[in-house]
């Protein structure tokens, strides 16, 4: 494929997206305004000047387009908390939900099937996986694989993250229902707190920790609304020793697979400092059996066993599903039960 063919393909895919999501109104926007809309989706927390530099449009035109998109509900603007002279632009939570939520996916899949002339759902799924893989290579997706603390804060401040399904993951809920959770419970990388709240609802001493203040604020609001006594703290899961506490049970839903090799070793050390001897860690992570490259790093069973080789006993690793907000069938995952020696 040469560059001209790739350009033609990209325009055809853009038309499919616009036609399949009429609620977004993309087809009604001038091309320059669409370009600014996409630039902010790719680069949330941008200033007018930064958008101007990237897109090449005059600043007056960028300012006008941002105002139009804000009035239409696509953008929100706010003063940068670190520089009060700087106004940042980000996609609105509602716009992100309309763009990546479940309601947007069925029309897109149907439109792709029509474009391919295919009735075989397996073929469509394979082509979608290929497109997701290409997107992953060309445009690292902050919504699915944040890298830095600021990334996580951006995701929670601007949208409901794909991994936040508004309830506990079924694989962890089954542990709770079976009476597996005990003692003091820590939800590591708790997000908006569903698993800590699940433990608190059982009458357990529950704490959640997350590096994103927006996530912790949401978790605290949930606790107040449900009348549950869970504790939520802004903190780094790589420094659990800093809590100065020991827990009997640690729940990890989608945190282990975020780390690179070096950080993963630090995380396991941090868990070792936070879990009392005889305590258990339950890790739910993406499996290497999940096809495609979209989303977080895939984990092999051998990696889990190697990470917890010293000072731990891996009791079990079973295949399960991790549900995602925009993909109801979820992804193939591992659920590991690991005892601290």
C-alpha positions in Angstrom: 0.0 0.0 0.0 1.4 3.4 -1.0 0.8 6.7 0.8 -2.0 7.8 -1.6 -3.9 4.5 -1.1 -3.5 4.9 2.7 -4.9 8.4 2.4 -7.9 7.3 0.4 -8.5 4.4 2.9 -8.4 6.8 5.8 -11.0 9.1 4.1 -13.3 6.2 3.5 -13.0 5.0 7.1 -13.8 8.6 8.2 -16.9 8.6 6.2 -18.0 5.3 7.6 -17.5 6.7 11.1 -19.4 9.9 10.4 -22.3 8.0 8.8 -22.5 5.4 11.6 -22.6 8.0 14.3 -25.1 10.6 13.3 -25.7 11.6 16.9 -22.1 13.1 16.9 -23.1 15.4 14.0 -19.6 15.1 12.5 -20.8 15.3 8.9 -22.3 18.8 9.6 -19.0 20.3 10.7 -16.6 22.0 8.3 -13.4 19.9 7.7 -11.3 22.3 9.7 -13.5 22.1 12.7 -13.5 18.3 12.5 -9.7 18.4 12.4 -9.7 20.5 15.6 -12.2 18.1 17.2 -10.0 15.1 16.4 -6.9 16.9 17.6 -8.3 17.6 21.0 -9.6 14.0 21.3 -6.0 12.9 20.5 -4.4 15.5 22.8 -6.7 16.3 25.8 -5.6 19.1 28.1 -4.4 21.2 25.2 -4.3 25.0 25.1 -5.5 27.1 22.2 -1.9 27.9 21.3 -1.0 24.2 21.3 -3.9 23.3 19.1 -3.0 26.1 16.7 0.6 24.9 16.4 -0.4 21.3 15.7 -3.2 22.0 13.2 -1.7 25.0 11.4 -5.0 26.9 11.5 -5.0 30.6 12.5 -5.5 31.1 16.2 -8.6 33.1 15.7 -10.1 30.2 13.8 -9.1 27.7 16.4 -10.6 29.9 19.2 -13.9 30.1 17.2 -14.0 26.4 16.5 -13.3 25.5 20.2 -16.1 27.9 21.3 -18.5 26.3 18.8 -17.6 22.8 19.9 -17.9 23.7 23.6 -21.4 25.2 22.9 -22.3 22.0 21.1 -21.3 19.9 24.1 -18.2 18.3 22.5 -15.6 20.2 24.6 -15.2 21.5 28.1 -12.6 24.1 29.0 -11.0 24.8 32.4 -8.2 26.8 33.9 -4.9 24.8 34.3 -4.5 24.1 38.0 -0.7 24.5 37.6 -0.8 27.6 35.5 -3.8 29.9 36.1 -3.0 31.9 33.0 -3.5 28.8 30.8 -6.9 27.5 29.7 -7.0 23.8 28.7 -9.5 22.2 26.3 -10.6 18.6 26.7 -13.4 16.4 25.3 -16.5 16.4 27.3 -17.5 13.1 29.1 -20.7 13.0 27.1 -18.9 13.3 23.8 -16.5 10.6 24.8 -19.3 8.3 25.8 -21.0 8.9 22.4 -17.8 8.2 20.5 -16.6 5.1 22.3 -19.6 3.8 24.3 -21.5 0.6 23.5 -24.2 2.6 21.5 -21.5 3.7 19.0 -20.0 0.3 18.4 -22.9 -1.6 16.8 -23.4 1.0 14.0 -19.7 1.0 13.3 -19.5 -2.8 13.1 -22.6 -2.9 10.8 -21.2 -0.1 8.6 -17.8 -2.0 8.2 -19.7 -5.2 7.4 -21.6 -3.4 4.7 -18.5 -1.8 3.3 -16.8 -5.2 3.2 -19.9 -6.9 1.7 -19.5 -9.5 4.5 -22.2 -11.3 6.4 -19.7 -13.4 8.3 -19.3 -11.9 11.8 -16.0 -13.7 12.2 -14.6 -11.9 9.2 -15.8 -8.5 10.4 -14.3 -9.2 13.9 -11.0 -10.1 12.3 -10.9 -6.9 10.2 -11.9 -4.8 13.2 -9.1 -6.4 15.2 -6.6 -5.6 12.4 -7.8 -2.0 12.4 -7.5 -1.8 16.2 -3.9 -3.2 15.9 -3.0 -0.6 13.3 -4.5 2.2 15.4 -2.6 0.9 18.4 0.7 1.1 16.5 0.1 4.5 15.0 -1.7 6.3 17.8 -1.0 5.0 21.4 -4.4 5.0 23.0 -4.5 6.9 26.2 -8.0 5.6 27.1 -6.8 2.0 27.0 -3.2 2.2 28.1 -2.3 5.3 30.2 1.4 5.5 30.9 1.9 8.3 33.4 0.0 9.5 36.5 -1.2 12.5 34.5 -2.6 10.2 31.9 -4.8 8.4 34.5 -6.0 11.7 35.9 -6.9 12.9 32.4 -8.9 9.7 31.7 -10.8 9.9 34.9 -11.4 13.7 34.6 -12.7 13.5 31.1 -14.5 10.3 30.7 -15.7 7.0 32.2 -12.6 4.8 31.5 -13.2 1.6 29.4 -12.2 -0.6 32.4 -14.8 1.1 34.7 -18.0 -0.8 34.3 -19.8 0.8 37.2 -19.8 -2.4 39.3 -17.3 -5.0 40.5 -15.7 -7.3 37.9 -17.7 -10.6 38.0 -14.6 -12.6 38.6 -13.9 -10.7 41.8 -17.5 -10.5 42.8 -17.5 -14.3 42.8 -14.7 -14.3 45.2 -16.7 -12.0 47.5 -19.8 -14.1 47.2 -17.7 -17.3 48.1 -16.4 -15.7 51.3 -12.8 -15.6 50.0 -12.1 -12.1 51.1 -11.1 -11.7 54.7 -9.6 -9.3 57.2 -8.4 -5.9 56.1 -8.8 -5.4 52.3 -6.8 -3.2 50.0 -8.1 -2.3 46.5 -4.8 -1.4 44.7 -5.3 0.9 41.8 -8.9 1.2 42.9 -10.2 3.6 40.3 -13.7 4.7 41.3 -13.7 2.2 44.1 -16.2 -0.6 43.1 -14.1 -3.4 44.6 -13.3 -1.7 47.9 -17.0 -0.8 48.2 -17.8 -4.5 47.5 -15.6 -5.5 50.4 -17.1 -2.7 52.6 -20.6 -4.0 51.9 -19.5 -7.3 53.4 -18.6 -5.5 56.6 -14.8 -5.7 56.0 -12.3 -3.0 56.7 -11.8 -1.7 53.1 -9.3 0.7 51.7 -8.8 1.9 48.1 -5.7 3.6 46.7 -5.3 5.2 43.3 -2.8 7.7 41.8 -5.6 9.7 40.1 -7.3 12.3 42.4 -10.4 12.4 40.1 -10.9 8.6 40.6 -10.6 8.9 44.4 -13.0 11.8 44.5 -15.5 9.6 42.5 -14.9 6.7 44.9 -15.5 8.8 47.9 -18.7 10.2 46.5 -19.9 6.6 45.8 -19.1 5.6 49.4 -21.1 8.6 50.8 -24.0 7.8 48.4 -24.1 4.1 49.4 -23.6 4.8 53.1 -20.4 2.6 53.2 -17.4 3.1 55.4 -14.7 2.4 52.8 -11.5 4.6 53.0 -10.0 6.0 49.8 -6.6 7.5 49.5 -4.6 9.2 46.7 -1.4 7.3 46.5 1.1 5.3 44.4 0.7 1.5 44.3 4.5 1.3 43.7 4.9 2.7 47.3 2.4 0.8 49.4 5.0 0.7 52.1 4.4 4.4 52.5 1.0 3.6 54.0 2.7 2.0 57.0 -0.1 -0.6 57.2 -0.6 -4.4 56.6 -3.5 -6.0 54.8 -4.9 -9.5 54.8 -6.4 -9.3 51.2 -5.3 -7.2 48.2 -7.5 -6.9 45.1 -5.8 -5.9 41.8 -8.3 -5.4 39.0 -6.3 -4.3 35.9 -3.3 -2.8 37.6 -0.7 -5.6 37.2 -0.8 -5.5 33.4 -0.2 -1.7 33.3 3.4 -2.0 34.5 6.6 -2.6 32.4 9.1 -5.1 33.7 11.0 -2.8 36.0 7.8 -1.2 37.5 6.2 -4.6 37.9 9.1 -5.8 40.1 8.7 -2.7 42.2 5.0 -3.3 42.4 5.5 -6.9 43.7 7.9 -5.6 46.3 5.3 -3.0 47.3 2.7 -5.7 47.7 5.2 -7.7 49.8 5.5 -4.8 52.2 1.7 -4.3 52.4 0.4 -7.9 52.8 0.7 -9.7 56.1 2.3 -13.2 56.0 -0.5 -15.6 55.1 -2.4 -12.9 53.4 -3.5 -13.2 49.7 -3.4 -11.1 46.6 -6.0 -11.7 43.9 -4.8 -10.4 40.5 -7.1 -9.9 37.5 -5.2 -9.1 34.4 -5.3 -9.3 30.6 -4.3 -12.7 29.2 -1.9 -13.4 26.4 -4.7 -15.5 25.0 -6.7 -12.3 24.2 -6.3 -11.7 20.4 -5.2 -8.4 18.9 -2.9 -5.7 20.3 -5.5 -3.1 21.3 -5.6 -2.4 25.0 -3.0 -3.1 27.8 -0.1 -5.4 27.7 -1.0 -9.1 27.6 0.3 -11.3 30.4 1.4 -15.0 30.3 0.9 -17.3 33.2 4.6 -17.8 33.3 5.1 -14.0 33.9 2.8 -14.1 36.9 4.6 -17.1 38.4 8.0 -15.5 37.7 7.0 -12.2 39.2 5.8 -13.8 42.4 8.6 -16.4 42.7 10.3 -15.2 45.8 8.4 -14.9 49.1 5.1 -15.9 47.6 3.1 -19.0 46.6 0.9 -18.9 43.5 -2.1 -21.0 44.6 -4.0 -20.8 41.3 -4.3 -19.1 38.0 -7.6 -19.5 36.1 -8.9 -18.2 32.8 -11.8 -15.8 33.1 -13.1 -12.6 31.5 -12.5 -8.9 32.3 -15.5 -6.9 31.2 -15.0 -3.5 29.5 -17.5 -0.7 29.2 -17.5 -0.6 25.4 -17.1 -4.3 24.8 -19.7 -6.2 26.8 -18.2 -9.6 26.0 -15.0 -8.4 27.7 -11.5 -9.7 27.2 -9.8 -13.0 28.1 -8.1 -12.6 31.4 -6.2 -14.4 34.2 -7.4 -14.5 37.8 -4.5 -15.4 40.1 -4.6 -16.2 43.8 -1.2 -15.6 45.4 -0.3 -16.2 49.1 2.3 -14.1 50.9 4.7 -16.4 52.7 
